[in-house]
């Protein structure tokens, strides 16, 4: 973490040693949250075989995590601004621990889905709490760097959800894996409790009321990013955390073991990308680049690769999805950009409101892809063509969301001209 504050001096209240300790305690918790997010893609073939799940069932099971996650975002934002990241994160992680235990014991699809929803609620603060803390303690450039490295820790969790999980399955089974994860969450809670200083409570007055969220949702920066956050960012996470695995198995004809290796490669690629973003962002900002300009240049690549993946069909192996996900990592800059568009005392609400949009998109798209695949198959389409049809709908949505993003400023200027005349 040397050079965390490169490009801008770190606030006096946070020295480098404390910043490193703060970062790594948060990063361990987020590593576990990301591992829990992505493990469904690796375990999908086993769930299908053991419980007889179809594509829609898998989408619902995977999406339950994101539904619970999204449902927590608005109350989470108010809690972060009022009680501070440390207290809120510890409370949420206690729920994640209980959810993992319940998942390891569940015997039905309903029980698994409910437990996975509780896990989603429990890990809902694992990124927003650190980002709120960084917004209060770090300089603007340091926030960008710390955010990228937090997402790198998340990518490490996604990597851990692939081949390492595959290796452990014969020894622990998927139920034992969730029991082990519960123990690791307990360890993360102890690390945070001992490493992160409590934040002083803040009063919830004026801008912290419900109207504060209304102001967030009406903010120009929020409106500009919201469609792309819902469709593209949400779609990227939906593919990375679930649908890349079934695509490799059912479209490309890979075995579950080969699919795990492919998912491992995808997530390692994203890990390296976030590490690189953390290193180059300060230099790019010094040269005049902004989150807006970087995203505007980078997103057409991601959309283009998604279109090619649909067109290639069975030839779209792990490398294609790795390129799609890596190209989409530029969207990670949208989170600190939105946080910086608001005062520090309302950063929790701004960040969680955007996270609600993103993970609402993940749930909708993750489940929607499964429903679309089932629908197309009921029309007599082949499995490969059904997957291509569902992903083509996502590609169209991503293109429209990008068009909104790049055209947003022009539409604002046009409306102002019309109002003036």
Backbone torsions as a table, in degrees:
resi	resn	phi	psi	omega
1	UNK	NA	11.5	177.2
2	UNK	-60.6	135.4	-179.6
3	UNK	81.6	20.2	-179.5
4	UNK	-54.9	-35.9	-176.8
5	UNK	-99.2	20.9	-178.9
6	UNK	-55.1	133.1	177.8
7	UNK	99.1	-18.6	179.4
8	UNK	-163.2	139.4	-176.8
9	UNK	-65.1	141.2	177.6
10	UNK	-75.7	142.3	178.3
11	UNK	-53.3	145.2	-173.2
12	UNK	-60.0	-28.9	-174.6
13	UNK	-74.5	-8.2	-178.4
14	UNK	-122.4	103.2	175.8
15	UNK	-82.4	170.2	-172.0
16	UNK	-62.5	-40.8	-179.3
17	UNK	-63.3	-43.9	178.4
18	UNK	-64.9	-38.8	179.9
19	UNK	-62.8	-42.1	178.8
20	UNK	-63.7	-45.8	179.7
21	UNK	-62.6	-42.9	178.3
22	UNK	-60.2	-47.5	-177.4
23	UNK	-61.8	-49.7	-173.6
24	UNK	-69.9	-30.4	176.8
25	UNK	-68.0	-41.5	175.5
26	UNK	-66.9	-40.1	-175.4
27	UNK	-63.6	-36.2	179.9
28	UNK	-63.9	-42.7	178.4
29	UNK	-64.4	-40.5	-179.6
30	UNK	-70.4	-32.2	173.7
31	UNK	-56.1	-46.5	-179.5
32	UNK	-67.1	-39.7	179.1
33	UNK	-61.7	-42.7	179.8
34	UNK	-68.5	-36.9	176.9
35	UNK	-61.9	-43.0	177.6
36	UNK	-65.7	-32.6	178.2
37	UNK	-66.3	-45.0	-171.2
38	UNK	-88.7	-12.8	-172.4
39	UNK	-66.6	-21.7	179.8
40	UNK	-61.8	-36.2	-179.8
41	UNK	-63.2	-40.8	179.3
42	UNK	-71.0	-38.8	-175.5
43	UNK	-87.5	-6.6	-175.8
44	UNK	-53.1	-45.3	179.5
45	UNK	-62.7	-33.8	-178.8
46	UNK	-73.6	-39.4	174.9
47	UNK	-62.2	-42.6	-178.9
48	UNK	-62.9	-43.9	-178.8
49	UNK	-68.8	-45.0	-174.5
50	UNK	-74.9	-38.1	-174.2
51	UNK	-110.5	-2.5	179.2
52	UNK	65.1	43.0	-176.2
53	UNK	-85.1	140.4	172.5
54	UNK	-92.4	-176.4	-176.0
55	UNK	-62.7	-39.7	179.2
56	UNK	-64.5	-39.4	177.5
57	UNK	-63.6	-42.9	178.6
58	UNK	-62.5	-42.6	178.8
59	UNK	-61.8	-40.2	179.2
60	UNK	-67.5	-42.8	-179.8
61	UNK	-63.6	-46.1	177.9
62	UNK	-66.9	-38.1	-176.7
63	UNK	-74.1	-20.9	-179.5
64	UNK	-59.0	-37.1	175.9
65	UNK	-56.0	-47.5	-175.4
66	UNK	-75.4	-29.6	176.1
67	UNK	-65.2	-48.3	176.4
68	UNK	-60.8	-40.3	179.0
69	UNK	-61.1	-49.3	-177.0
70	UNK	-67.2	-38.3	-177.8
71	UNK	-61.6	-24.0	-177.2
72	UNK	-86.7	-12.5	-166.1
73	UNK	-63.5	-45.7	-178.1
74	UNK	-68.2	-50.0	175.2
75	UNK	-61.7	-32.0	178.2
76	UNK	-63.6	-41.5	-179.9
77	UNK	-60.8	-45.3	177.9
78	UNK	-63.6	-41.1	-179.4
79	UNK	-65.1	-41.0	179.0
80	UNK	-61.5	-43.0	-179.5
81	UNK	-69.6	-29.2	-176.7
82	UNK	-90.7	-47.2	-172.0
83	UNK	-102.3	-14.4	178.6
84	UNK	94.9	152.9	-174.4
85	UNK	-61.8	-39.9	-174.8
86	UNK	-62.3	-51.7	-176.3
87	UNK	-63.9	-43.0	-178.6
88	UNK	-66.7	-43.5	-178.0
89	UNK	-63.9	-42.3	179.1
90	UNK	-63.1	-39.5	178.8
91	UNK	-64.8	-42.8	-179.0
92	UNK	-67.9	-40.7	-179.2
93	UNK	-62.8	-29.8	175.4
94	UNK	-61.1	-38.3	176.2
95	UNK	-68.1	-39.2	178.1
96	UNK	-61.0	-40.1	178.0
97	UNK	-61.0	-46.8	179.0
98	UNK	-63.9	-38.1	178.9
99	UNK	-63.8	-40.2	178.1
100	UNK	-64.3	-41.3	177.8
101	UNK	-62.9	-45.1	179.9
102	UNK	-63.0	-38.8	179.5
103	UNK	-64.3	-39.7	-179.0
104	UNK	-67.4	-19.9	-177.3
105	UNK	-103.9	-13.5	-173.8
106	UNK	-66.6	145.5	-177.2
107	UNK	-116.6	-9.5	-176.6
108	UNK	-127.2	163.1	176.7
109	UNK	-60.0	-40.1	179.1
110	UNK	-61.4	-45.6	-179.8
111	UNK	-63.7	-41.4	178.3
112	UNK	-64.6	-42.6	-178.9
113	UNK	-65.1	-43.3	178.9
114	UNK	-63.4	-44.3	179.9
115	UNK	-64.7	-38.2	179.3
116	UNK	-67.8	-33.9	174.6
117	UNK	-63.0	-40.6	177.6
118	UNK	-64.0	-39.5	176.5
119	UNK	-60.1	-43.6	178.5
120	UNK	-59.8	-41.5	175.4
121	UNK	-61.2	-43.5	-174.8
122	UNK	-66.7	-34.3	-178.2
123	UNK	-97.2	8.9	-174.8
124	UNK	-63.0	-21.8	-177.6
125	UNK	-99.5	1.4	-170.7
126	UNK	-69.3	-20.4	172.5
127	UNK	-108.4	-38.7	-177.0
128	UNK	-68.0	-36.5	177.8
129	UNK	-62.7	-49.1	175.7
130	UNK	-60.5	-42.6	-177.7
131	UNK	-65.1	-35.9	175.6
132	UNK	-65.4	-41.8	178.1
133	UNK	-63.5	-43.3	179.1
134	UNK	-63.5	-38.4	179.9
135	UNK	-62.0	-34.3	-178.7
136	UNK	-81.7	-26.5	-168.1
137	UNK	-112.0	-26.8	-171.0
138	UNK	-109.1	159.6	174.3
139	UNK	-70.1	169.4	-176.2
140	UNK	-60.5	-47.4	-179.5
141	UNK	-68.4	-37.9	177.7
142	UNK	-62.6	-33.6	176.9
143	UNK	-63.9	-44.0	178.9
144	UNK	-60.5	-43.7	-179.1
145	UNK	-67.3	-47.6	-179.4
146	UNK	-62.7	-37.4	178.2
147	UNK	-63.6	-44.3	179.1
148	UNK	-62.4	-40.3	-179.6
149	UNK	-73.8	-29.2	171.5
150	UNK	-63.1	-42.9	178.6
151	UNK	-67.5	-29.5	172.3
152	UNK	-63.2	-42.0	176.0
153	UNK	-61.7	-38.1	175.7
154	UNK	-63.6	-39.8	177.5
155	UNK	-64.4	-34.8	175.3
156	UNK	-62.6	-38.3	175.8
157	UNK	-64.5	-39.8	177.0
158	UNK	-65.0	-38.8	175.5
159	UNK	-61.2	-43.7	-180.0
160	UNK	-63.3	-23.4	-179.0
161	UNK	-80.7	-1.8	-176.1
162	UNK	-105.1	-102.3	-175.7
163	UNK	-60.9	-43.4	177.5
164	UNK	-57.2	-40.3	176.4
165	UNK	-64.7	-41.6	178.7
166	UNK	-60.2	-39.2	-180.0
167	UNK	-69.3	-35.1	-177.0
168	UNK	-81.1	-21.2	-175.5
169	UNK	-54.8	-45.6	-179.1
170	UNK	-63.0	-23.8	-176.1
171	UNK	-93.2	-38.0	-174.5
172	UNK	-110.2	-25.4	-169.8
173	UNK	73.3	164.1	-177.0
174	UNK	-69.5	-26.2	177.3
175	UNK	-70.4	-41.8	177.2
176	UNK	-64.2	-32.9	177.8
177	UNK	-62.2	-41.1	179.6
178	UNK	-72.5	-30.7	173.8
179	UNK	-65.4	-41.9	177.0
180	UNK	-63.4	-40.1	179.0
181	UNK	-62.4	-36.3	177.3
182	UNK	-60.1	-39.8	178.0
183	UNK	-66.1	-39.4	179.0
184	UNK	-66.7	-35.3	176.3
185	UNK	-63.9	-39.8	177.0
186	UNK	-60.4	-40.0	177.7
187	UNK	-65.1	-40.1	178.3
188	UNK	-62.8	-39.6	178.9
189	UNK	-62.3	-41.0	179.1
190	UNK	-66.5	-37.6	179.5
191	UNK	-65.8	-44.2	179.6
192	UNK	-65.6	-42.6	-179.3
193	UNK	-60.7	-33.2	-177.2
194	UNK	-92.0	-17.7	-171.9
195	UNK	-108.5	-24.9	-174.0
196	UNK	-106.6	123.0	178.9
197	UNK	-70.6	141.5	178.3
198	UNK	-62.5	145.0	173.0
199	UNK	-88.5	139.4	176.7
200	UNK	-64.5	140.1	177.5
201	UNK	-59.4	147.4	178.7
202	UNK	-121.3	142.6	-178.6
203	UNK	-72.0	146.7	178.8
204	UNK	-100.6	83.6	-179.1
205	UNK	-128.3	159.6	175.0
206	UNK	54.3	-112.3	-174.7
207	UNK	-62.4	-17.9	-179.6
208	UNK	-83.5	-1.7	179.5
209	UNK	-78.0	-177.4	179.3
210	UNK	-58.2	-32.7	178.4
211	UNK	-64.3	-22.2	175.2
212	UNK	-61.7	-39.1	176.0
213	UNK	-67.4	-36.7	176.4
214	UNK	-59.6	-40.6	178.4
215	UNK	-65.7	-36.0	177.7
216	UNK	-63.2	-49.1	-176.4
217	UNK	-66.9	-21.6	178.8
218	UNK	-93.6	-8.1	-175.2
219	UNK	-65.1	140.6	-177.0
220	UNK	-58.5	-44.7	-179.0
221	UNK	-63.1	-41.7	179.4
222	UNK	-63.3	-46.1	-178.7
223	UNK	-63.5	-34.1	-179.1
224	UNK	-67.3	-39.0	-175.2
225	UNK	-88.9	-22.2	-168.8
226	UNK	-55.8	-50.0	-178.8
227	UNK	-61.5	-40.8	-180.0
228	UNK	-70.2	-34.7	176.3
229	UNK	-63.7	-42.0	-178.5
230	UNK	-68.7	-50.9	-171.1
231	UNK	-85.3	-53.6	-171.9
232	UNK	-82.0	-51.4	178.4
233	UNK	-63.4	-44.5	177.7
234	UNK	-62.5	-40.9	179.0
235	UNK	-66.5	-39.1	177.9
236	UNK	-59.6	-46.6	-179.1
237	UNK	-68.2	-36.6	178.1
238	UNK	-61.7	-39.7	178.6
239	UNK	-72.4	-47.5	-178.1
240	UNK	-61.0	-41.4	-172.1
241	UNK	-90.6	-10.7	177.8
242	UNK	-146.0	-62.1	-161.9
243	UNK	-77.0	-14.3	173.7
244	UNK	-63.3	-38.7	-179.8
245	UNK	-63.6	-56.1	176.7
246	UNK	-58.5	-35.1	177.0
247	UNK	-59.5	-48.2	-177.7
248	UNK	-62.9	-35.5	-178.4
249	UNK	-79.6	-49.9	-170.0
250	UNK	-91.0	-23.6	178.4
251	UNK	-98.2	-46.8	-177.7
252	UNK	-86.5	-15.5	178.9
253	UNK	79.8	21.8	179.7
254	UNK	-78.6	157.3	172.6
255	UNK	-78.1	162.4	176.2
256	UNK	-55.7	-36.9	179.0
257	UNK	-66.3	-43.9	177.7
258	UNK	-65.0	-36.7	177.4
259	UNK	-62.5	-41.8	178.2
260	UNK	-60.9	-39.8	177.4
261	UNK	-65.0	-38.7	176.9
262	UNK	-64.5	-43.8	178.0
263	UNK	-63.7	-36.7	176.3
264	UNK	-58.9	-46.0	-179.9
265	UNK	-64.1	-41.0	179.3
266	UNK	-60.5	-46.1	-175.1
267	UNK	-75.4	-30.6	172.7
268	UNK	-64.5	-39.9	178.1
269	UNK	-60.4	-42.3	179.0
270	UNK	-68.3	-37.0	177.6
271	UNK	-58.3	-48.4	-179.8
272	UNK	-63.3	-36.9	-179.7
273	UNK	-63.5	-45.1	-179.7
274	UNK	-67.6	-35.2	174.7
275	UNK	-61.1	-42.7	180.0
276	UNK	-66.1	-42.0	178.5
277	UNK	-59.2	-42.2	179.2
278	UNK	-61.0	-29.2	-178.8
279	UNK	-84.2	-38.0	-172.5
280	UNK	-93.9	-19.2	-176.8
281	UNK	-55.8	-47.3	179.4
282	UNK	-58.0	-38.9	-179.5
283	UNK	-68.3	-41.9	179.5
284	UNK	-63.9	-40.5	179.6
285	UNK	-66.3	-35.8	177.0
286	UNK	-65.7	-25.9	179.6
287	UNK	-90.9	7.5	174.0
288	UNK	98.8	-1.1	176.9
289	UNK	-73.7	151.0	176.0
290	UNK	-127.8	169.4	175.9
291	UNK	-57.7	-41.5	-179.4
292	UNK	-59.4	-48.2	-176.0
293	UNK	-69.8	-37.9	178.8
294	UNK	-65.5	-42.4	179.2
295	UNK	-66.6	-41.4	179.6
296	UNK	-60.6	-35.5	179.1
297	UNK	-79.7	-33.6	-171.6
298	UNK	-86.1	-30.2	-171.9
299	UNK	-67.7	-33.5	176.8
300	UNK	-58.4	-30.6	177.8
301	UNK	-64.6	-46.1	-179.5
302	UNK	-63.9	-43.3	178.6
303	UNK	-63.0	-43.1	-179.7
304	UNK	-61.7	-41.4	179.8
305	UNK	-66.7	-37.4	177.1
306	UNK	-61.5	-42.6	177.8
307	UNK	-61.6	-43.9	179.2
308	UNK	-64.2	-38.3	179.3
309	UNK	-61.2	-42.6	177.8
310	UNK	-63.7	-42.9	-177.4
311	UNK	-67.9	-37.7	-177.7
312	UNK	-73.7	-26.2	177.4
313	UNK	59.9	-118.2	-176.0
314	UNK	-64.1	-18.2	177.8
315	UNK	-85.8	-2.5	179.1
316	UNK	-88.1	81.4	179.6
317	UNK	-82.7	-162.7	-174.4
318	UNK	-60.7	-33.1	-177.1
319	UNK	-64.6	-35.7	179.0
320	UNK	-65.8	-45.2	-179.8
321	UNK	-69.5	-29.0	174.9
322	UNK	-64.8	-43.2	179.2
323	UNK	-65.5	-41.2	177.9
324	UNK	-59.1	-48.3	-177.9
325	UNK	-67.7	-41.1	179.7
326	UNK	-63.7	-43.8	179.2
327	UNK	-62.8	-31.4	-179.4
328	UNK	-79.7	-10.1	-178.1
329	UNK	-64.4	-18.4	177.3
330	UNK	-61.1	-24.3	178.3
331	UNK	-64.7	-18.8	178.0
332	UNK	-61.3	-24.5	178.7
333	UNK	-68.2	-16.3	-178.7
334	UNK	-68.1	-30.6	-177.4
335	UNK	-66.3	-56.1	177.1
336	UNK	-64.9	-28.6	177.5
337	UNK	-62.6	-41.1	178.1
338	UNK	-70.2	-41.3	177.5
339	UNK	-58.2	-39.3	-178.5
340	UNK	-76.7	-14.0	178.1
341	UNK	-78.4	-6.9	-177.9
342	UNK	-123.5	158.1	175.6
343	UNK	-60.9	153.4	-177.6
344	UNK	-58.7	-35.4	-176.9
345	UNK	-71.4	-12.9	175.7
346	UNK	-117.4	15.4	-177.8
347	UNK	-63.6	-36.4	-179.6
348	UNK	-59.4	-44.2	179.9
349	UNK	-68.4	-40.2	179.9
350	UNK	-64.1	-46.1	-177.4
351	UNK	-67.5	-42.1	-178.5
352	UNK	-73.2	-30.7	175.3
353	UNK	-62.3	-42.6	177.7
354	UNK	-68.3	-38.7	177.7
355	UNK	-63.2	-34.3	175.3
356	UNK	-59.7	-43.4	178.6
357	UNK	-62.7	-47.5	-176.7
358	UNK	-62.5	-50.3	-174.3
359	UNK	-81.8	-20.0	165.4
360	UNK	-63.1	-38.3	175.5
361	UNK	-65.8	-41.2	179.0
362	UNK	-59.2	-48.7	-179.9
363	UNK	-61.0	-48.4	-177.2
364	UNK	-62.6	-44.5	-176.6
365	UNK	-74.9	-39.0	-179.9
366	UNK	-62.3	-45.6	177.6
367	UNK	-73.2	-41.2	-178.4
368	UNK	-60.8	-39.3	176.9
369	UNK	-60.8	-44.5	179.0
370	UNK	-62.1	-43.3	179.5
371	UNK	-65.3	-39.5	179.4
372	UNK	-65.1	-41.2	178.5
373	UNK	-61.3	-46.5	178.7
374	UNK	-61.7	-40.5	-179.6
375	UNK	-63.4	-47.8	-178.7
376	UNK	-64.1	-37.4	178.2
377	UNK	-67.0	-33.7	177.2
378	UNK	-67.8	-20.6	175.3
379	UNK	-83.7	-0.7	179.9
380	UNK	94.5	7.2	177.8
381	UNK	-71.7	148.9	174.0
382	UNK	-67.5	158.4	-178.6
383	UNK	-56.6	-46.1	-178.3
384	UNK	-61.2	-45.2	-178.5
385	UNK	-67.4	-34.5	178.1
386	UNK	-64.0	-43.3	176.5
387	UNK	-62.3	-44.3	-179.7
388	UNK	-62.1	-39.8	178.9
389	UNK	-63.6	-43.9	-179.9
390	UNK	-64.6	-42.3	-179.0
391	UNK	-73.1	-27.9	176.4
392	UNK	-64.9	-38.0	176.8
393	UNK	-60.7	-42.2	177.6
394	UNK	-62.1	-41.4	-179.1
395	UNK	-61.7	-41.2	177.4
396	UNK	-61.9	-45.1	178.8
397	UNK	-60.6	-40.4	178.9
398	UNK	-64.0	-40.6	178.5
399	UNK	-63.3	-42.0	178.8
400	UNK	-65.9	-39.9	179.6
401	UNK	-65.2	-37.8	177.5
402	UNK	-66.8	-38.5	177.7
403	UNK	-61.3	-39.2	175.9
404	UNK	-62.2	-43.3	-177.4
405	UNK	-61.5	-48.8	-176.0
406	UNK	-76.7	-24.5	-179.3
407	UNK	-93.1	-1.4	-172.5
408	UNK	-64.7	-46.7	-178.9
409	UNK	-63.2	-39.2	179.0
410	UNK	-64.1	-38.7	-180.0
411	UNK	-67.2	-36.2	177.2
412	UNK	-64.1	-45.5	-179.6
413	UNK	-63.4	-40.9	-179.6
414	UNK	-63.5	-42.0	179.9
415	UNK	-64.5	-36.0	179.3
416	UNK	-67.9	-39.9	178.6
417	UNK	-62.8	-44.4	-179.6
418	UNK	-64.1	-39.2	178.8
419	UNK	-64.7	-36.7	-178.1
420	UNK	-70.2	-30.7	-178.9
421	UNK	-89.2	NA	NA
